Amino acid sequence: MSIRIGIVDNDPYALTVMKTLIERLDTGFEVIWTTDIGAVAISRCVNVAKCPDVLVTDMAMAGADGPEVSRAIRARTSQVGIVGVTSYTVSSFREAAALSGMQALVAKTDIANLRNAICDAAQGRAYQAPIGEEYAAAESDRISGATQTSGGETVRFMDLRDANNYIEDQQYLRHGKLSNKERETLRLYADGLSTKEIAERMGVSVTTISTFERRATMKLNARSRAHAIAICIRRHEF
């Protein structure tokens, strides 16, 4: 199986090394692009023509770091698996990686787990790699899919769909809940009414309905009206 891979790391030397390493890990791995800018990686991952199956991202980068890159991508698409890599202690980044929607986090030198993580992420699955001296505890985590937050709560590396839903929910909470009119507007669109029919039903202008739709879509961080309606249905908004 061929897996298309993108890599982002703002250290040019590390970027070159990672590209060579990854291409040697498996004959099915194809690095289709590399970049040293997080914003470029985000743009390419949401571009159908340039979208990889898996993005490998360094965790500690100037500008947009790995978790920021992951959150931005995950809020827009559930089609790209994301694997975080780091030269530092893996355990110090695990919580941030899991909560940003990544499917795995491994050390850059952990060859076997990097390969496995990429393969799993390409299939939309979460992967839990062992961590050096914490191997025994991490192996238990791998089986359960769990890792611990600094506050002692359990978080999990999530499959693509769950990660996408989680990030959407966080965006929703951050931007604020829908007003009754915003919710009703989307509900009526979901029922198949036109903008004009909704305006007449609610006793407002067509322009006002368009405003309700635009605000609701922004609050939900949705890509379109249909996406906003899908999010509302999943959350039992109506």
C-alpha positions as CSV (number, residue, x, y, z in Angstrom):
1,M,0.0,0.0,0.0
2,S,1.3,3.4,-1.0
3,I,1.2,6.1,1.7
4,R,1.6,9.8,0.7
5,I,3.4,11.7,3.4
6,G,4.1,15.4,4.1
7,I,6.7,16.6,6.6
8,V,7.0,19.9,8.5
9,D,10.0,20.8,10.6
10,N,11.6,24.3,10.7
11,D,15.1,22.9,11.1
12,P,16.3,22.4,7.4
13,Y,18.8,19.8,8.4
14,A,16.3,17.8,10.4
15,L,13.8,18.1,7.5
16,T,16.3,16.6,5.1
17,V,17.2,13.8,7.5
18,M,13.5,13.0,8.3
19,K,12.7,12.8,4.6
20,T,15.5,10.4,3.9
21,L,14.7,8.3,7.0
22,I,11.0,8.0,6.3
23,E,11.5,7.1,2.7
24,R,13.7,4.2,3.8
25,L,11.3,2.9,6.4
26,D,8.9,1.3,4.0
27,T,8.9,0.9,0.2
28,G,5.3,2.1,0.3
29,F,6.1,5.5,1.8
30,E,6.2,8.4,-0.6
31,V,7.2,11.8,0.7
32,I,5.3,14.2,-1.6
33,W,6.4,17.4,0.0
34,T,8.4,19.0,2.9
35,T,8.2,22.4,4.4
36,D,9.8,24.4,7.2
37,I,6.7,26.5,7.7
38,G,3.7,25.4,9.8
39,A,1.2,27.6,7.9
40,V,2.3,26.1,4.6
41,A,1.8,22.6,6.0
42,I,-1.8,23.5,7.1
43,S,-2.6,25.0,3.7
44,R,-1.3,21.9,1.8
45,C,-3.2,19.5,4.1
46,V,-6.5,21.1,3.3
47,N,-5.8,21.4,-0.4
48,V,-7.2,18.4,-2.2
49,A,-4.4,18.4,-4.8
50,K,-1.6,18.5,-2.2
51,C,-3.2,16.6,0.7
52,P,-1.1,13.8,2.0
53,D,-2.4,10.7,3.7
54,V,-0.2,11.4,6.7
55,L,1.5,14.6,8.0
56,V,4.6,14.1,10.1
57,T,5.2,17.2,12.2
58,D,7.9,18.3,14.7
59,M,6.4,19.3,18.0
60,A,8.7,22.3,18.8
61,M,8.7,24.8,16.0
62,A,8.9,28.6,15.9
63,G,5.7,30.2,14.8
64,A,3.0,27.5,14.6
65,D,4.2,24.5,16.7
66,G,3.1,20.9,16.1
67,P,0.0,21.1,18.3
68,E,-1.1,24.3,16.6
69,V,-0.6,22.8,13.2
70,S,-2.5,19.7,14.2
71,R,-5.5,21.6,15.6
72,A,-5.8,23.9,12.5
73,I,-5.8,20.9,10.2
74,R,-8.0,18.7,12.3
75,A,-10.6,21.5,12.6
76,R,-10.9,21.5,8.8
77,T,-10.5,17.9,7.7
78,S,-10.6,14.3,9.0
79,Q,-8.8,13.0,5.9
80,V,-5.2,13.5,7.1
81,G,-3.5,11.4,9.7
82,I,-1.1,13.3,11.9
83,V,2.0,11.9,13.6
84,G,4.0,14.1,15.9
85,V,7.8,13.6,16.3
86,T,10.3,15.1,18.7
87,S,13.9,15.1,19.7
88,Y,13.0,15.9,23.3
89,T,11.4,13.7,26.0
90,V,8.3,12.2,24.4
91,S,6.3,12.1,27.7
92,S,6.5,15.9,28.0
93,F,4.5,16.4,24.8
94,R,2.1,13.5,24.9
95,E,-0.8,15.3,26.4
96,A,-0.5,18.3,24.0
97,A,-0.2,15.9,21.0
98,A,-3.3,13.8,22.0
99,L,-5.5,16.9,22.7
100,S,-4.5,18.5,19.4
101,G,-6.0,15.7,17.4
102,M,-2.8,13.8,16.5
103,Q,-2.9,10.0,16.1
104,A,0.5,9.4,17.6
105,L,3.7,10.9,19.1
106,V,7.1,9.2,18.8
107,A,10.7,10.1,19.1
108,K,12.5,11.0,15.9
109,T,15.0,8.2,16.5
110,D,12.3,5.6,17.3
111,I,12.4,4.0,13.9
112,A,10.1,1.0,14.4
113,N,7.3,3.0,16.1
114,L,7.6,5.8,13.6
115,R,6.9,3.4,10.8
116,N,4.0,1.8,12.7
117,A,2.5,5.1,13.7
118,I,2.5,6.3,10.0
119,C,0.9,3.1,8.9
120,D,-1.9,3.3,11.5
121,A,-2.4,7.0,10.9
122,A,-2.8,6.4,7.2
123,Q,-5.7,4.0,8.1
124,G,-7.3,6.6,10.4
125,R,-6.2,4.7,13.5
126,A,-4.6,6.0,16.7
127,Y,-1.2,4.5,17.7
128,Q,0.3,4.5,21.1
129,A,4.1,4.2,21.2
130,P,6.2,3.1,24.2
131,I,8.4,5.7,25.9
132,G,11.9,4.6,26.8
133,E,12.2,3.9,30.5
134,E,8.4,4.2,30.9
135,Y,7.9,1.3,28.5
136,A,5.9,-0.9,30.8
137,A,3.4,1.8,31.7
138,A,3.3,3.0,28.1
139,E,2.6,-0.5,26.8
140,S,-0.4,-0.7,29.1
141,D,-1.4,2.7,27.7
142,R,-1.0,1.4,24.1
143,I,-3.4,-1.5,24.8
144,S,-6.0,0.8,26.3
145,G,-5.2,3.7,24.0
146,A,-4.9,6.0,27.1
147,T,-2.4,8.5,28.4
148,Q,-2.6,10.7,31.5
149,T,-2.9,14.5,31.6
150,S,-0.9,16.5,34.1
151,G,-4.1,16.8,36.2
152,G,-4.4,13.0,36.3
153,E,-7.4,12.8,33.9
154,T,-7.2,10.2,31.1
155,V,-6.9,11.4,27.5
156,R,-6.5,9.2,24.4
157,F,-4.8,9.4,21.1
158,M,-7.9,9.4,18.9
159,D,-8.8,7.9,15.6
160,L,-9.3,10.5,12.8
161,R,-13.0,10.9,13.1
162,D,-13.0,11.1,16.9
163,A,-10.2,13.6,16.8
164,N,-12.0,15.8,14.2
165,N,-15.2,15.7,16.3
166,Y,-13.2,16.6,19.5
167,I,-11.5,19.6,17.9
168,E,-14.8,20.8,16.4
169,D,-16.3,20.6,19.9
170,Q,-13.4,22.6,21.3
171,Q,-13.8,25.3,18.6
172,Y,-17.5,25.4,19.3
173,L,-17.0,26.0,23.0
174,R,-14.4,28.6,22.4
175,H,-16.5,30.6,19.9
176,G,-19.7,30.4,21.9
177,K,-23.0,28.5,21.7
178,L,-25.6,29.1,19.0
179,S,-28.4,31.5,19.7
180,N,-31.9,30.2,19.3
181,K,-32.4,32.0,16.0
182,E,-29.1,30.7,14.6
183,R,-30.1,27.2,15.7
184,E,-33.5,27.5,14.2
185,T,-32.1,28.8,10.9
186,L,-29.9,25.7,10.5
187,R,-32.8,23.4,11.5
188,L,-35.0,24.9,8.8
189,Y,-32.3,24.6,6.2
190,A,-31.9,20.9,7.3
191,D,-35.7,20.5,6.8
192,G,-35.2,21.6,3.1
193,L,-36.6,25.1,3.3
194,S,-35.1,27.9,1.1
195,T,-33.6,31.1,2.5
196,K,-36.7,33.0,1.4
197,E,-39.0,30.4,3.0
198,I,-37.1,30.5,6.2
199,A,-37.2,34.3,6.3
200,E,-41.0,34.2,5.8
201,R,-41.3,31.5,8.5
202,M,-39.3,33.5,11.0
203,G,-40.7,36.9,10.0
204,V,-37.3,38.5,9.1
205,S,-35.5,39.5,6.0
206,V,-33.5,37.3,3.7
207,T,-30.4,39.3,4.7
208,T,-31.0,38.6,8.4
209,I,-31.3,34.8,7.7
210,S,-28.0,34.9,5.8
211,T,-26.5,36.7,8.8
212,F,-27.8,34.0,11.2
213,E,-26.4,31.3,8.9
214,R,-23.0,33.0,8.7
215,R,-22.7,33.5,12.4
216,A,-23.7,29.9,13.1
217,T,-21.2,28.5,10.6
218,M,-18.4,30.6,12.2
219,K,-19.3,29.6,15.7
220,L,-19.3,25.9,14.7
221,N,-16.0,26.4,12.7
222,A,-17.8,24.7,9.9
223,R,-16.7,24.6,6.3
224,S,-20.1,25.0,4.8
225,R,-23.8,25.1,5.7
226,A,-24.1,21.3,5.2
227,H,-21.1,20.8,7.6
228,A,-22.7,23.1,10.2
229,I,-26.0,21.1,9.9
230,A,-24.1,17.8,10.3
231,I,-22.3,19.2,13.4
232,C,-25.7,20.2,14.9
233,I,-27.2,16.8,14.2
234,R,-24.3,15.1,15.8
235,R,-24.6,17.3,18.9
236,H,-28.4,16.9,19.1
237,E,-28.9,20.6,18.7
238,F,-32.2,19.9,16.9
